Amino acid sequence: ALGMEAMLGKTDWLGGEAVSLADFTALPYVVRLEQIGLGALLNLNRRPALAGWLHRITSRPSYRIAIADALPPAVLALWEEAGRQTLAQVAKLLHHPICPSN
């Protein structure tokens, strides 16, 4: 995510001035972290360019059709709860700063 923050600090999209395959390739990985309750690992509050990119790309009508509406809400709720329960363990394994012992 640090590399994405640097790139997105220069342009609105990963491939330059227009949305591109680079954005659509990265999107599922970023979104999945949020869907499985591990979005805190992204540190979006400290990565404004990444947060802006995520807002821009998830605001596109095609996002809702292709990703947001693709999974049943019950599945997403289960994933999110499982992720929340394991967030501290994952952060510790990754030596991520959200874990108090890191």
MDTraj code that builds the backbone (N, CA, C; nanometers):
import mdtraj as md
import numpy as np

residues = "ALA LEU GLY MET GLU ALA MET LEU GLY LYS THR ASP TRP LEU GLY GLY GLU ALA VAL SER LEU ALA ASP PHE THR ALA LEU PRO TYR VAL VAL ARG LEU GLU GLN ILE GLY LEU GLY ALA LEU LEU ASN LEU ASN ARG ARG PRO ALA LEU ALA GLY TRP LEU HIS ARG ILE THR SER ARG PRO SER TYR ARG ILE ALA ILE ALA ASP ALA LEU PRO PRO ALA VAL LEU ALA LEU TRP GLU GLU ALA GLY ARG GLN THR LEU ALA GLN VAL ALA LYS LEU LEU HIS HIS PRO ILE CYS PRO SER ASN".split()
xyz = np.array([
    [0.0815, -0.1196, 0.0000],
    [0.0000, 0.0000, 0.0000],
    [0.0859, 0.1259, 0.0000],
    [0.2097, 0.1163, 0.0512],
    [0.2961, 0.2340, 0.0516],
    [0.3299, 0.2774, -0.0900],
    [0.3572, 0.1820, -0.1790],
    [0.3864, 0.2144, -0.3175],
    [0.2665, 0.2763, -0.3868],
    [0.1496, 0.2257, -0.3546],
    [0.0269, 0.2817, -0.4117],
    [0.0081, 0.4249, -0.3633],
    [0.0347, 0.4505, -0.2372],
    [0.0203, 0.5856, -0.1827],
    [0.1129, 0.6821, -0.2559],
    [0.2352, 0.6406, -0.2804],
    [0.3308, 0.7270, -0.3512],
    [0.2825, 0.7560, -0.4934],
    [0.2403, 0.6537, -0.5637],
    [0.1936, 0.6718, -0.7018],
    [0.0683, 0.7591, -0.7052],
    [-0.0251, 0.7307, -0.6152],
    [-0.1511, 0.8042, -0.6142],
    [-0.1350, 0.9455, -0.5592],
    [-0.0215, 0.9745, -0.5001],
    [0.0089, 1.1111, -0.4594],
    [0.0435, 1.1981, -0.5791],
    [0.0733, 1.1333, -0.6926],
    [0.1117, 1.2056, -0.8139],
    [-0.0003, 1.2121, -0.9169],
    [-0.0841, 1.1086, -0.9211],
    [-0.1935, 1.1016, -1.0175],
    [-0.3166, 1.0430, -0.9490],
    [-0.4316, 1.0614, -1.0104],
    [-0.5553, 1.0081, -0.9527],
    [-0.5669, 0.8572, -0.9668],
    [-0.4971, 0.8016, -1.0641],
    [-0.5116, 0.6595, -1.0948],
    [-0.3744, 0.5944, -1.1009],
    [-0.3672, 0.4649, -1.0793],
    [-0.2390, 0.3946, -1.0745],
    [-0.1627, 0.3980, -1.2067],
    [-0.2354, 0.4016, -1.3170],
    [-0.1702, 0.4023, -1.4468],
    [-0.1517, 0.5400, -1.5062],
    [-0.1893, 0.6441, -1.4345],
    [-0.1755, 0.7786, -1.4883],
    [-0.2991, 0.8626, -1.4659],
    [-0.3375, 0.9368, -1.5670],
    [-0.4466, 1.0330, -1.5540],
    [-0.5858, 0.9731, -1.5720],
    [-0.5953, 0.8504, -1.6212],
    [-0.7257, 0.7869, -1.6429],
    [-0.7270, 0.6496, -1.5770],
    [-0.8440, 0.6062, -1.5353],
    [-0.8575, 0.4725, -1.4781],
    [-0.8102, 0.3708, -1.5822],
    [-0.7425, 0.2648, -1.5348],
    [-0.6836, 0.1689, -1.6286],
    [-0.6844, 0.0279, -1.5687],
    [-0.6300, -0.0617, -1.6438],
    [-0.6183, -0.2002, -1.5986],
    [-0.5407, -0.2094, -1.4673],
    [-0.4460, -0.1217, -1.4462],
    [-0.3698, -0.1220, -1.3203],
    [-0.4637, -0.1029, -1.2008],
    [-0.5582, -0.0127, -1.2131],
    [-0.6535, 0.0114, -1.1048],
    [-0.7445, -0.1090, -1.0827],
    [-0.7930, -0.1647, -1.1932],
    [-0.8843, -0.2786, -1.1815],
    [-0.8128, -0.4047, -1.1339],
    [-0.6821, -0.4112, -1.1525],
    [-0.6043, -0.5245, -1.1036],
    [-0.5826, -0.5128, -0.9528],
    [-0.5557, -0.3937, -0.9030],
    [-0.5315, -0.3727, -0.7598],
    [-0.6600, -0.3725, -0.6776],
    [-0.7685, -0.3273, -0.7371],
    [-0.8937, -0.3096, -0.6645],
    [-0.9412, -0.4317, -0.5860],
    [-0.9452, -0.5513, -0.6435],
    [-0.9981, -0.6648, -0.5663],
    [-0.9190, -0.6949, -0.4392],
    [-0.7899, -0.6711, -0.4415],
    [-0.7086, -0.6971, -0.3226],
    [-0.7393, -0.5978, -0.2114],
    [-0.7525, -0.4717, -0.2474],
    [-0.7824, -0.3683, -0.1488],
    [-0.9237, -0.3876, -0.0938],
    [-1.0179, -0.4095, -0.1829],
    [-1.1575, -0.4274, -0.1404],
    [-1.1733, -0.5525, -0.0548],
    [-1.1053, -0.6590, -0.0916],
    [-1.1198, -0.7827, -0.0143],
    [-1.0723, -0.7638, 0.1294],
    [-0.9654, -0.6871, 0.1502],
    [-0.9222, -0.6606, 0.2877],
    [-1.0343, -0.5960, 0.3679],
    [-1.1050, -0.5034, 0.3070],
    [-1.2174, -0.4406, 0.3766],
    [-1.3320, -0.5391, 0.3967],
    [-1.3596, -0.6188, 0.2945],
    [-1.4706, -0.7145, 0.3036],
    [-1.4479, -0.8189, 0.4117],
    [-1.3247, -0.8557, 0.4350],
    [-1.2978, -0.9599, 0.5346],
    [-1.2595, -0.9013, 0.6705],
    [-1.2908, -0.7745, 0.6914],
    [-1.2706, -0.7143, 0.8225],
    [-1.1269, -0.6798, 0.8549],
    [-1.0400, -0.6747, 0.7553],
    [-0.8993, -0.6417, 0.7787],
    [-0.8619, -0.5071, 0.7168],
    [-0.9602, -0.4251, 0.6888],
    [-0.9353, -0.2961, 0.6270],
    [-0.8464, -0.2042, 0.7096],
    [-0.8437, -0.2242, 0.8412],
    [-0.7575, -0.1410, 0.9268],
    [-0.6104, -0.1544, 0.8882],
    [-0.5741, -0.2668, 0.8282],
    [-0.4354, -0.2862, 0.7865],
    [-0.3933, -0.1878, 0.6775],
    [-0.4891, -0.1315, 0.6079],
    [-0.4591, -0.0354, 0.5016],
    [-0.4202, 0.1023, 0.5548],
    [-0.4538, 0.1318, 0.6799],
    [-0.4238, 0.2622, 0.7400],
    [-0.4705, 0.3776, 0.6514],
    [-0.5933, 0.3717, 0.6048],
    [-0.6424, 0.4749, 0.5132],
    [-0.6407, 0.6138, 0.5749],
    [-0.6513, 0.6237, 0.7054],
    [-0.6465, 0.7558, 0.7688],
    [-0.5072, 0.8186, 0.7558],
    [-0.4054, 0.7376, 0.7343],
    [-0.2692, 0.7892, 0.7138],
    [-0.2257, 0.7808, 0.5676],
    [-0.3149, 0.7390, 0.4819],
    [-0.2858, 0.7276, 0.3385],
    [-0.3976, 0.7969, 0.2598],
    [-0.3978, 0.9286, 0.2597],
    [-0.5074, 1.0019, 0.1953],
    [-0.5173, 0.9778, 0.0450],
    [-0.4064, 0.9576, -0.0219],
    [-0.4125, 0.9337, -0.1671],
    [-0.4781, 0.7991, -0.1957],
    [-0.4434, 0.6970, -0.1179],
    [-0.5045, 0.5651, -0.1337],
    [-0.6532, 0.5715, -0.0987],
    [-0.6865, 0.6429, 0.0086],
    [-0.8274, 0.6580, 0.0470],
    [-0.9065, 0.7282, -0.0635],
    [-0.8483, 0.8297, -0.1226],
    [-0.9147, 0.9008, -0.2322],
    [-0.9353, 0.8123, -0.3533],
    [-0.8324, 0.7352, -0.3867],
    [-0.8427, 0.6413, -0.4997],
    [-0.9542, 0.5401, -0.4733],
    [-0.9569, 0.4846, -0.3527],
    [-1.0582, 0.3850, -0.3195],
    [-1.1983, 0.4464, -0.3300],
    [-1.2125, 0.5687, -0.2836],
    [-1.3426, 0.6355, -0.2955],
    [-1.3791, 0.6564, -0.4428],
    [-1.2833, 0.7046, -0.5226],
    [-1.3126, 0.7296, -0.6649],
    [-1.3524, 0.6015, -0.7369],
    [-1.2781, 0.4955, -0.7134],
    [-1.3044, 0.3735, -0.7908],
    [-1.4295, 0.3014, -0.7415],
    [-1.4573, 0.3083, -0.6121],
    [-1.5783, 0.2420, -0.5621],
    [-1.7031, 0.3267, -0.5866],
    [-1.6865, 0.4502, -0.6291],
    [-1.8003, 0.5351, -0.6642],
    [-1.8448, 0.5143, -0.8086],
    [-1.7665, 0.4409, -0.8842],
    [-1.8015, 0.4152, -1.0244],
    [-1.9230, 0.3207, -1.0302],
    [-2.0181, 0.3461, -1.1200],
    [-2.1348, 0.2566, -1.1312],
    [-2.0944, 0.1112, -1.1573],
    [-1.9890, 0.0902, -1.2322],
    [-1.9472, -0.0473, -1.2628],
    [-1.8997, -0.1213, -1.1378],
    [-1.8509, -0.0492, -1.0378],
    [-1.8071, -0.1143, -0.9141],
    [-1.9249, -0.1823, -0.8455],
    [-2.0353, -0.1108, -0.8368],
    [-2.1521, -0.1680, -0.7694],
    [-2.1990, -0.2941, -0.8398],
    [-2.2010, -0.2912, -0.9710],
    [-2.2480, -0.4054, -1.0489],
    [-2.1518, -0.5233, -1.0372],
    [-2.0234, -0.4970, -1.0543],
    [-1.9253, -0.6044, -1.0621],
    [-1.8776, -0.6563, -0.9273],
    [-1.8758, -0.5710, -0.8257],
    [-1.8163, -0.6131, -0.6989],
    [-1.9127, -0.5983, -0.5816],
    [-1.9638, -0.4780, -0.5599],
    [-2.0434, -0.4534, -0.4393],
    [-2.1673, -0.5406, -0.4309],
    [-2.2342, -0.5628, -0.5437],
    [-2.3567, -0.6415, -0.5423],
    [-2.3339, -0.7892, -0.5759],
    [-2.2088, -0.8280, -0.5935],
    [-2.1791, -0.9645, -0.6381],
    [-2.1907, -1.0693, -0.5277],
    [-2.1739, -1.0294, -0.4035],
    [-2.1786, -1.1251, -0.2933],
    [-2.2983, -1.0965, -0.2030],
    [-2.3632, -1.2013, -0.1551],
    [-2.4767, -1.1817, -0.0648],
    [-2.4323, -1.1131, 0.0646],
    [-2.5124, -1.0214, 0.1166],
    [-2.4772, -0.9521, 0.2408],
    [-2.4460, -1.0470, 0.3568],
    [-2.5124, -1.1599, 0.3631],
    [-2.4858, -1.2547, 0.4722],
    [-2.3435, -1.3090, 0.4647],
    [-2.2954, -1.3337, 0.3443],
    [-2.1575, -1.3817, 0.3264],
    [-2.0597, -1.2734, 0.3699],
    [-2.0843, -1.1510, 0.3264],
    [-1.9966, -1.0402, 0.3641],
    [-1.9940, -1.0205, 0.5151],
    [-2.1072, -1.0345, 0.5794],
    [-2.1140, -1.0185, 0.7252],
    [-2.0313, -1.1264, 0.7950],
    [-2.0388, -1.2491, 0.7459],
    [-1.9581, -1.3570, 0.8050],
    [-1.8089, -1.3312, 0.7859],
    [-1.7709, -1.2896, 0.6663],
    [-1.6296, -1.2599, 0.6388],
    [-1.5793, -1.1483, 0.7295],
    [-1.6604, -1.0421, 0.7406],
    [-1.6180, -0.9276, 0.8204],
    [-1.6002, -0.9659, 0.9672],
    [-1.6927, -1.0427, 1.0197],
    [-1.6820, -1.0853, 1.1594],
    [-1.5590, -1.1735, 1.1809],
    [-1.5344, -1.2656, 1.0908],
    [-1.4160, -1.3525, 1.1022],
    [-1.2885, -1.2696, 1.0966],
    [-1.2845, -1.1713, 1.0090],
    [-1.1674, -1.0852, 0.9985],
    [-1.1448, -1.0032, 1.1235],
    [-1.2532, -0.9490, 1.1785],
    [-1.2399, -0.8706, 1.3022],
    [-1.1837, -0.9552, 1.4157],
    [-1.2264, -1.0810, 1.4198],
    [-1.1792, -1.1691, 1.5259],
    [-1.0306, -1.2033, 1.5113],
    [-0.9787, -1.1967, 1.3906],
    [-0.8386, -1.2336, 1.3678],
    [-0.7476, -1.1143, 1.3401],
    [-0.8024, -0.9928, 1.3383],
    [-0.7245, -0.8749, 1.3014],
    [-0.5972, -0.8604, 1.3851],
    [-0.6071, -0.8715, 1.5147],
    [-0.4894, -0.8548, 1.6007],
    [-0.3838, -0.9610, 1.5700],
    [-0.4272, -1.0843, 1.5469],
    [-0.3319, -1.1914, 1.5152],
    [-0.2621, -1.1665, 1.3823],
    [-0.3384, -1.1249, 1.2822],
    [-0.2809, -1.0967, 1.1509],
    [-0.1842, -0.9795, 1.1607],
    [-0.2238, -0.8738, 1.2301],
    [-0.1373, -0.7567, 1.2459],
    [-0.0068, -0.7950, 1.3149],
    [-0.0152, -0.8794, 1.4146],
    [0.1059, -0.9216, 1.4857],
    [0.1978, -1.0008, 1.3928],
    [0.1419, -1.0911, 1.3146],
    [0.2223, -1.1696, 1.2202],
    [0.2900, -1.0811, 1.1163],
    [0.2228, -0.9735, 1.0781],
    [0.2758, -0.8826, 0.9765],
    [0.3614, -0.7717, 1.0379],
    [0.3755, -0.7731, 1.1696],
    [0.4470, -0.6659, 1.2401],
    [0.3867, -0.5305, 1.2039],
    [0.2555, -0.5275, 1.2031],
    [0.1798, -0.4083, 1.1642],
    [0.1559, -0.3204, 1.2861],
    [0.1657, -0.1886, 1.2721],
    [0.1538, -0.0992, 1.3867],
    [0.0176, -0.0951, 1.4556],
    [-0.0876, -0.1527, 1.3981],
    [-0.2159, -0.1481, 1.4694],
    [-0.2179, -0.2446, 1.5869],
    [-0.1209, -0.3356, 1.5899],
    [-0.1132, -0.4315, 1.6999],
    [-0.0280, -0.3692, 1.8121],
    [-0.0813, -0.3578, 1.9333],
    [-0.0077, -0.2914, 2.0419],
    [0.1301, -0.3509, 2.0699],
    [0.1509, -0.4793, 2.0431],
    [0.2805, -0.5409, 2.0761],
    [0.3835, -0.5203, 1.9658],
    [0.3475, -0.4545, 1.8558],
    [0.4438, -0.4324, 1.7462],
    [0.5110, -0.2982, 1.7584],
])
top = md.Topology()
chain = top.add_chain()
for i, resn in enumerate(residues, 1):
    res = top.add_residue(resn, chain, resSeq=i)
    for name in ("N", "CA", "C"):
        top.add_atom(name, md.element.get_by_symbol(name[0]), res)
traj = md.Trajectory(xyz[None], top)
